[in-house]
Structures are given as structure tokens and as C-alpha cells.
Amino acid sequence: MFKHYNMNQVVLPLDLEIKLDKDDMAFVVNDLVEQIPEEAFASFSRDTGCPAYHPKMMMKII
């Protein structure tokens, strides 16, 4: 099981003058990683210990 994350959740106060353009590479990376099937990450799942961050989220950070 992985820790839940939501890419559309806003937690921190945002400066509205700083926005990503509609054609920013971050959106392309997000869409590309989200297309990877969940089965590809099954080997990373563990039943013991603290839940890990989802591998999709970690790929987006890199």
C-alpha cells in the first residue's frame, strides 16, 4: 500500500502571479507517468512498515 496523494490538492498559499503555462513540461510529465499501468508498480508494494510514497509520485519528482 502507498501513501495517498492528490496532484490537484492545494495546501500551501500560492502566489497567483506565478503560474505554469498550459504547455509547460510538468503537465506532459504528469500525463505520461499517469499512463503507466498500476501493475507495473506491484513489485514495489510492501505489507509491513510505514507506507511508502507512490512510485508514480516519485517519478514525477525526478
N, C-alpha and C positions, 0 to 999 in steps of 0.2 A: 504494500500500500504506500502511496506517495502523499505528501502534503498537498492539500488543495490550493490552487492558485487561480486567480481570475485576472486576465490581461486588461479587462475593462474597468477594474476597480480603481477608484481614485482615493488614496489615503492621505497623501501629503498635499499641502496647499500648493497650487500651481500658479506660476506667473503666466497670465494669459497672453503676454507678449511673446512668449517662447512657445511655438507650436511646430510640430512636424509637418512638412509639406505632404500633400496627398501622394506624391510619387517618391517619398523617402524610402531608402533601402530597408529600414526597420520593418515596414509593412510587408515587403517582399519576403524577408527572412521569416517573419511570423507566419505568413501564409504557407511558405514552403515547409517549415517544420510541422505545422498543424496537419499537413497532408500525410505525414508518416503514420502508418497504422499503429495502434496501441500494442499489437502483438510483437512488434519489433523491440519493445522495451520490457517484455515479460521477464527476460533473464536478469533484469536489474531489481526486480521486486524481492523483498525480504519480509519474513513474518515476525522477526524478532528485532528488538532495538527500536530506536527512535525512527519515525517515518522520515524517509529521505525526500529531498526536493525532486520533483518530477524531472526526468531526463529531458523532456521537451523544453522545460523552462531553462535548464542548464545549457542546452544547445543554443537557445536564443541569446543568452548572455554572451557566449563565446562569439 
